[in-house]
Amino acid sequence: DALAARRAALAAIEQESFVNTGLRSDVVTLFGGGRYHLYRYKRYTDVRLVFAPERQIAFFGGDADNFEFPR
């Protein structure tokens, strides 16, 4: 009975968080039930990657001496 009540309370918290924020919400149990955290997740459907060549990123700022050895 206590386990069912706990699961119902956690499900209610997750549902309320989802309704308020629109984010997927999970209650995570930590330390054997000693602490609970509410995790919220946002799914990104449009992810774009940017590439920077190594030489250009090393020379960013115009001081290539910082990346030469020995110092």
Beta strands, then each sheet from edge to edge (+ up, - down):
strand 1: 24-30
strand 2: 35-41
sheet 1: 1+ 2-
end
